[in-house]
Amino acid sequence: RAATAATKQKYVCVDCGYIYTERKPGDFKNLPNDYKCPACTSTKRRFKPYKEPKKGPNNARAMANRQQEISENGSDINPALIIGFLAIAAAGAFGLFNALDAATTVQ
């Protein structure tokens, strides 16, 4: 009979590489939704489960290495956010162009 003990999970901030280690199993999910990364103030939803390949502290060098690893393995930025930003920027530019055109048109 195999014992199925809950284990502490680690979560990594995808923005800076900070690792949050649960004090007890399920601890991270019980954090308030407004929890912020203590290193870069990213929101709780910017943390992803982390399987540690080897021991790594939360010092600047280790965090930079993890951040580099995350960026090399691709970003989790939602493409819809990028498209939305570009649409808003294009609409703003179009509105500005029309305002300038109206201001310079002689009637």
CYANA upper distance limits for C-alpha pairs under 8 A (distance plus 0.5 A):
  6 ALA  CA     25 PRO  CA      6.54
  7 THR  CA     24 LYS  CA      8.33
  7 THR  CA     25 PRO  CA      6.16
  8 LYS  CA     21 THR  CA      7.60
  8 LYS  CA     22 GLU  CA      5.93
  8 LYS  CA     23 ARG  CA      7.49
  8 LYS  CA     24 LYS  CA      6.33
  8 LYS  CA     25 PRO  CA      5.11
  8 LYS  CA     26 GLY  CA      7.91
  9 GLN  CA     21 THR  CA      6.86
  9 GLN  CA     22 GLU  CA      6.36
  9 GLN  CA     25 PRO  CA      7.20
  9 GLN  CA     26 GLY  CA      8.21
  9 GLN  CA     49 PRO  CA      7.67
  9 GLN  CA     50 TYR  CA      8.04
 10 LYS  CA     19 ILE  CA      7.05
 10 LYS  CA     20 TYR  CA      6.14
 10 LYS  CA     21 THR  CA      5.06
 10 LYS  CA     22 GLU  CA      6.77
 10 LYS  CA     49 PRO  CA      6.49
 10 LYS  CA     50 TYR  CA      5.77
 10 LYS  CA     51 LYS  CA      7.50
 10 LYS  CA     52 GLU  CA      8.40
 11 TYR  CA     19 ILE  CA      6.09
 11 TYR  CA     20 TYR  CA      5.62
 11 TYR  CA     21 THR  CA      7.05
 11 TYR  CA     47 PHE  CA      6.22
 11 TYR  CA     48 LYS  CA      5.75
 11 TYR  CA     49 PRO  CA      4.88
 11 TYR  CA     50 TYR  CA      5.34
 12 VAL  CA     17 GLY  CA      6.23
 12 VAL  CA     18 TYR  CA      6.08
 12 VAL  CA     19 ILE  CA      4.94
 12 VAL  CA     20 TYR  CA      6.74
 12 VAL  CA     47 PHE  CA      5.71
 12 VAL  CA     48 LYS  CA      5.96
 12 VAL  CA     49 PRO  CA      6.85
 12 VAL  CA     50 TYR  CA      6.06
 13 CYS  CA     17 GLY  CA      5.52
 13 CYS  CA     18 TYR  CA      5.74
 13 CYS  CA     19 ILE  CA      6.94
 13 CYS  CA     20 TYR  CA      8.44
 13 CYS  CA     37 CYS  CA      7.60
 13 CYS  CA     42 SER  CA      8.06
 13 CYS  CA     46 ARG  CA      6.28
 13 CYS  CA     47 PHE  CA      4.85
 13 CYS  CA     48 LYS  CA      7.09
 14 VAL  CA     18 TYR  CA      8.48
 14 VAL  CA     46 ARG  CA      6.44
 14 VAL  CA     47 PHE  CA      6.51
 14 VAL  CA     48 LYS  CA      7.45
 14 VAL  CA     67 GLN  CA      7.27
 14 VAL  CA     70 ILE  CA      7.11
 15 ASP  CA     40 CYS  CA      8.16
 15 ASP  CA     42 SER  CA      7.65
 15 ASP  CA     46 ARG  CA      7.66
 15 ASP  CA     67 GLN  CA      7.25
 16 CYS  CA     39 ALA  CA      7.84
 16 CYS  CA     40 CYS  CA      7.06
 16 CYS  CA     63 MET  CA      6.82
 16 CYS  CA     64 ALA  CA      7.49
 16 CYS  CA     66 ARG  CA      8.25
 16 CYS  CA     67 GLN  CA      6.02
 17 GLY  CA     62 ALA  CA      8.37
 17 GLY  CA     63 MET  CA      5.05
 17 GLY  CA     64 ALA  CA      7.10
 17 GLY  CA     65 ASN  CA      8.23
 17 GLY  CA     66 ARG  CA      5.53
 17 GLY  CA     67 GLN  CA      5.32
 17 GLY  CA     70 ILE  CA      8.46
 18 TYR  CA     37 CYS  CA      8.01
 18 TYR  CA     39 ALA  CA      7.18
 18 TYR  CA     58 ASN  CA      6.51
 18 TYR  CA     63 MET  CA      6.27
 19 ILE  CA     50 TYR  CA      8.41
 19 ILE  CA     58 ASN  CA      7.18
 22 GLU  CA     26 GLY  CA      7.78
 22 GLU  CA     27 ASP  CA      5.93
 22 GLU  CA     28 PHE  CA      6.59
 23 ARG  CA     27 ASP  CA      6.99
 26 GLY  CA     30 ASN  CA      7.27
 27 ASP  CA     31 LEU  CA      7.20
 31 LEU  CA     35 TYR  CA      7.01
 33 ASN  CA     44 LYS  CA      6.95
 34 ASP  CA     43 THR  CA      7.24
 34 ASP  CA     44 LYS  CA      7.35
 35 TYR  CA     43 THR  CA      6.71
 35 TYR  CA     44 LYS  CA      5.92
 36 LYS  CA     40 CYS  CA      8.39
 36 LYS  CA     41 THR  CA      5.24
 36 LYS  CA     42 SER  CA      5.91
 36 LYS  CA     43 THR  CA      5.32
 36 LYS  CA     44 LYS  CA      6.35
 37 CYS  CA     41 THR  CA      4.96
 37 CYS  CA     42 SER  CA      5.67
 37 CYS  CA     43 THR  CA      6.96
 37 CYS  CA     44 LYS  CA      7.55
 42 SER  CA     46 ARG  CA      6.85
 43 THR  CA     47 PHE  CA      8.20
 52 GLU  CA     56 GLY  CA      8.35
 56 GLY  CA     62 ALA  CA      6.66
 57 PRO  CA     62 ALA  CA      6.68
 57 PRO  CA     63 MET  CA      8.37
 58 ASN  CA     62 ALA  CA      6.69
 58 ASN  CA     63 MET  CA      6.48
 59 ASN  CA     63 MET  CA      6.62
 60 ALA  CA     64 ALA  CA      6.56
 61 ARG  CA     65 ASN  CA      6.75
 62 ALA  CA     66 ARG  CA      6.78
 63 MET  CA     67 GLN  CA      6.58
 64 ALA  CA     68 GLN  CA      6.63
 65 ASN  CA     69 GLU  CA      6.71
 66 ARG  CA     70 ILE  CA      6.64
 67 GLN  CA     71 SER  CA      6.74
 68 GLN  CA     72 GLU  CA      6.63
 69 GLU  CA     73 ASN  CA      6.74
 70 ILE  CA     74 GLY  CA      6.96
 70 ILE  CA     75 SER  CA      7.49
 71 SER  CA     75 SER  CA      6.35
 77 ILE  CA     81 LEU  CA      7.98
 78 ASN  CA     82 ILE  CA      7.54
 79 PRO  CA     83 ILE  CA      6.77
 80 ALA  CA     84 GLY  CA      6.43
 81 LEU  CA     85 PHE  CA      6.58
 82 ILE  CA     86 LEU  CA      6.70
 83 ILE  CA     87 ALA  CA      6.61
 84 GLY  CA     88 ILE  CA      6.70
 85 PHE  CA     89 ALA  CA      6.63
 86 LEU  CA     90 ALA  CA      6.54
 87 ALA  CA     91 ALA  CA      6.58
 88 ILE  CA     92 GLY  CA      6.58
 89 ALA  CA     93 ALA  CA      6.67
 90 ALA  CA     94 PHE  CA      6.57
 91 ALA  CA     95 GLY  CA      6.59
 92 GLY  CA     96 LEU  CA      6.60
 93 ALA  CA     97 PHE  CA      6.56
 94 PHE  CA     98 ASN  CA      6.72
 95 GLY  CA     99 ALA  CA      6.65
 96 LEU  CA    100 LEU  CA      6.64
 97 PHE  CA    101 ASP  CA      6.52
 98 ASN  CA    102 ALA  CA      6.53
 99 ALA  CA    103 ALA  CA      6.63
100 LEU  CA    104 THR  CA      6.72
101 ASP  CA    105 THR  CA      6.58
